[in-house]
Amino acid sequence: MKLHEYQAKQVLARYGVPVPKGRPVLRVEDIESEAKALIDETGEVVVVKAQIHAGGRGKGGGVKVTKGLAEATRIGHEIFGMQLVTKQTGPEGQQVRRLYLEQGLDIARELYLAILVDRETRRAAIIASQEGGMDIEDVAESHPEKILSVSIDPLLGVAPFQIRELAFGLGLTEKKTQRSFGKLLASLYDCFVKEDASMLEINPLIVTGDGDVVALDAKMTVDDNAAFRHPTWAELRDTDEEDPIELLAKKEGLSYVSLDGNIGCLVNGAGLAMSTMDIIKHYGGEPANFLDVGGSASKEQVKSAFQMILQSDKVRGIFVNIFGGIMRCDVIAEGVIAATKELNLDVPLVVRLEGTNVELGKKLLSESGLTIQSADTMADGAQKIVAAVTS
């Protein structure tokens, strides 16, 4: 689950990470009053920030530095409600439904700092660079030598020598700045672990004119699997920023991820689902989704799965690939038949069944009177559905 910047900073502040003062705005009519309250507290420079679950907001026009109440209010009204387009939103963009008004700070240097889960080492890794700011992705691609990486032992935490290594690697030579950085990094890692985060990015991490190190921005993703330990997470979820089909899938107990292709996939088992997407691409097709209905889906869940797939106007065909272990192939067949009839399915449908009650499942499909292509293997099914959507 992704957090908005202001939410991430509220979490960071609880762990002692220095962040600028700011005020979230959830309603357009509150822009002026919140800007006035912030100016009265911190001064006339106000940074107006769009709050969406995507990076690159500055380049897209979603972050503006203003001076005085009138300008802060005017810019706030311009950004609130805009369709913000960044590299991470895609060409359709994302509507801005929340703002964060933040105090302006004296910035001497901009750095990059992140903590994330390194799946190769199975540890948290700290990534840092002197090249902080909006173009960090370009730096990582064109100048990888400028990216520092440190692996953290989960039993020891961030060791003092690692803090010194990163501080010198970032060019932090003044004692005050080194102490400020060390304290921030220790607090940041404490937050990362205790909040069950999978990614915590500070870009930019700034050094102020006074030599203090401050998290000027914050991007935080927490692991949904740890939600049972954090009941307050429910209040932080912004469903406006999430794919509505994926939200529906969660309610139905299914695993769904939207993709950009035109072949809908309905599969049981995450590994089989990944293999199905791979073989579709192997034969020249593009999957429209990852959809795992699990090992014990009911007839009703299969119908719901079809509804999710068909909500995308990109879908030109559907490939059902089922290996029946706990799940019986006849139950899947009944669900496929019911969904095809009730939803008036008008796109090609290829079904490959294997496993428990496979013969009964195939018999039900063949006697249904519906235009359903049967496949004997994954390769056969993938070739048939790719041919159907490209013909």
N, C-alpha and C positions, 0 to 999 in steps of 0.2 A: 504494500500500500504506500502510495506517495503522499507526502505532506506538502502543504503550501509553505512558502518561505517564512511567512510570519508564524506559522505553527511550529516549524522546525526551530526558529529562533526562540520561541517561548520554551521549548523543550531544552535547548542548549543553555538558556539562561538559568534554568533550574540546577544545572551541573556546574555553574560558575564560569561558563564560556562567555567572554565579553562580546556583546552585540550592541549595535546602535539602538537608541530608543526609537520606538515607532508605534503606530496605531493602525490596526486593520480597519478597513471600510467594507462593510457587507451590503450597504444600501447606498444608492447614488445620492440620495437626499442628505446623507451624513457627511459628505465630502468636506464641505466648508467648516462645519463644527469641529470635525476631527483634525482638520488642518490647523484651525485656530488654536486648539488645545495643544497640539504639538509645537507650534511656533511659540506659544507662551512659555512652554517648558524648555525648549532647546535652542530657539533662535529662528531667524527668518528663512534659512535655507532648508527646503523640504524636497526629498527625493520621492517622486511618485512612481510606484512600481506595480505593474500588472501582476496579478496572482493567477498563474496557470501552471499545470503540471508539465512544463516543457522548458528547456533551456533556450538561450539565444534571444531572450526578451528584449535586451538592449538594442540589438541590431534590428529587431522587428519594430522598434518604436514603442515598446512597452515600458521603458524606464526613462524618466525625464527628471532632470535637476531643475528645481524652480526656486524663485526668491520672492518671498512675500505671500500674503494670504490670497490676494486676487489671482496671481499667476498659478499658485498651487491648486486653487479651486478650478480655474479654467482648464488646466492640463488634466486634472483629475476627471473632469467631465468628458474630456476628449478620449481618454484611455478607457474609462469605465464603459463597458458595452461594445467596445471595438472588436473586430474579428482579427486577432493577432496571429500573424503568420511567421513562423520561424522554421529553421531546418528540422526541428523535432516535431512540429505539428503537422507537417505536410502542407500541400498547397491549399487545402481547405481551411487551415487555421483553426484557432480555438477562441471562442467568445470569452471576453474578460468579464467575469461576474464578481470579482473581488479586487480590492486595491490594498496596498500597504504604503502608508505614508511614513517616511523615515527621516530622521535628522541627518543633515549633511555633515560630513567629517572632513578634517584636513588629511588628505591622502598623500603620503610621501612615496610609498611603494605599493605595488600590487603583486601578490603572490598567489600560488595555487596550492591547495591542500585538500586531500580526500582520504577517507578510510573506507575500504570496501572488502568484501569477502573474496579472497583468492582461492578459487576452487582447485587449482593445481597443487598448492601447498596445504590446503585445508586450514588456512589461517587468515586472520585479518591482515591486510597490507595497507601501509600508509604510502600514498603517492603524493609527491610534492614537486613544485617547479618554481623557478624565479619568474617564469613567463605567465603570470596570472592575468585574468581578464577574459574577454569574450572569445579570443582566438586560441584557447588552449587545445582544442581538437586539432587545429592546423599545426601547432607546435609538436604535439605527440606524433603526428604523421610525418612531418618534414624534418624535425630535429629531436628524435627520440633520446639522444644523449642528454638533453636538457631536462629529462624527467627522472626524478629520484624515486626509488622504491625501497621500502623497508618492510620485512616480514616480522610480525609480532608473535612471540611465543605466548600462547593463551594462559600458561601457568605463571609467567613472569610479568606479563603486561608490557607496556612501553618502558624499556630500560633507559637509564640516564645517558648511556653512551649513544643510544639511538637518537635521543632528542638532540644531543650535541652534534651528531653526524648530520641530521637534517638541518639544524640551525646554520651550521657552517656551509652546507650545500646550498642553502638559500641566501647566503651572503649576509646573514645576521651577525654582525661583529660586535655591536655595542652590548655591554653587559645588561643594561636595562631591557633591551629588546630581546635578548636571549632568555632572560628570566620570564618575561611576559609570554614569549613563544612556548617555553617549556611548560608553564602553568596551563596555557590554553590547550596544548596538545594532550597533556595528561587528562584534563577535564573532557576533552573531545572523545578520547578513547573510552573513558569511563561511561560517557553517555552512549557511545556506540554499542558497548557490550550490554549495559543494563536495559537499554531500550530495544534490544533485539533488532538492531538496524542491519540492513544488508548493504547500504551505501549512505555515506555522509560526506557531502562535497561542499567545500567552502571556496567559492570562486567569484570575486577575489577575497583572499585573506589579505588584509592591509596592514601596513605599518604607518601609524599616524605621524604627524610632525613632531609629536612629543616622544616618539619611540615606543608607543604601545602597540600591541598586536591585537587586531579586532576582526571578528568574523563579519565582513560587510555583507555577505550573501550566504545563504544556506539552502542546500538541497538535500532532502532526507527521504530515504525509502526504508520502510520497516517490513520485517518478514511476517506475512499473514499467518504462517504456521504458529507463531508465538502469540496470536491474538488472545488466547485463553489466559495469558498472564497479564494482559493489559486491557481491562474492561473499558478504559477511557478512550481507546482507539476508535470506538464506534462514533464518538463525537467529532473526531478529526476527519473522517471519511467525507470527501466531497464527491457525491455521485454524479454531479454535473460534469466532472472531469473524466469520468470513466465510461468505457464503452457500454451502452445500455444492454447489448446482447450478453456481454460477459457478466454483468450484474444479474441478469435473468438466469444465466447458467449457474451462478453461485446459489441462487435461491432454489433451483431445481436439483442441486447436488451434482452438477455436471462440470467438467473442466473444458472451458472454451476460450480460444484466443483468435481474434480476427486477424486475417492476413489479406494480401492484396490480389490474390488470384481469382479464378472463376470456377474452380471445381470444389464443391462442398464435400467435406469428408466426415463420415460418421463411423467411428471406430471404437472398439472396447480395448482399453489398455493403452497407457501412455507410450510404451515402447513400440507397439504395433501402429499407433497413430503417427509416430515420427517416421517409421519405416514406410507407411502409406504415403506420407507427404514426399518422402525421398523418391519413391518409385514413380509417383506421378510426375515429378520434375524430370526424372530419368527419361521418361517417354515424351517429354516435351510439353507437359502441362504445368499449370500453376495452381497450387491449393489455395482455397479461399479461407480456410480456417483450420485450426487444430481443435478437434472435438473428441474427447474421451468420455464415453457414457458409462465407463466403469464395468465391473464384472458382474453386477447384479441389477442392471437397469430393467425397469418394468415397461410394459407396453405403452403406458402414458408418458414415461420419460423419453422413449424413442420418438413419440409424436412431438414432444416438446423440442427434442433435438432437431427434428426436421424444420420446425417453426423457426428456430434460431438460425439455421443455415439459410433459410429462404428470406430472412429479413434483409440480407445483403442483396442489393440489386445487381451485383456483379456476378452472382452465381448463374452459370449456364448449364450445370450438370452436377449430379451427386453420386459419389462413390461410397457405398456401404461395405465395410470390410470387417467382418466379425469372426473371431476365433472363439467358439463356444466351449468354455471350461465350466465354470460355475454358471455362466449365462447360457441358456438353451437357445439353439438356433431357431426353434419354432416360435419362441416368444419374440425374438427379433423380427422374424418374418411377419408375425401378426401385427407388430408395431409398424413395420414398413407398409404393409397393406392398408392399415387403418389411416396412417398419415397420408398416403398417396390419394386415398379416396376423399378424406375429409378436407385436405388442403388443396384439392384439385391440382395436383402436381402437373406442371406443364414443361418440365425440363427433363432431359434424359436421366435415367436412373440405372446404375449398375450395382448389383449386389453379389458379393462373394461371401459365402458361408462355409465354415469348417468347424467340426467339433461335435459337441453333444447335440443329438437329435437333428443332425445336418440333413438327413434324407427327408425327414418330416418338414423341415423348414423349406427346403427346395420344392417339395410337393405343394406346399401352401402357396408359394410364389407362382409356380407354374399354372396352378388351377385358379388363380385369382382373377384372370381375365384382364390384367393390367399390363401395360407396356413396360415390363421390367426385364432388363438384360441380366442373365445369370453369368457368373464367371467362376471358373474352377480354381484359379490361383490368383495371387496378388498381381502378378505380372499381366495375366490375362485381363483382369478387371481394370488395371491402370490403362492398358492399351485401348480397351473398349471405351472408357469414359473420355480419354483424351481425343480419340477419333470422333466421338459423338459431339463434343463441344467445339471441335475445329472444322467439322464438315459443313 
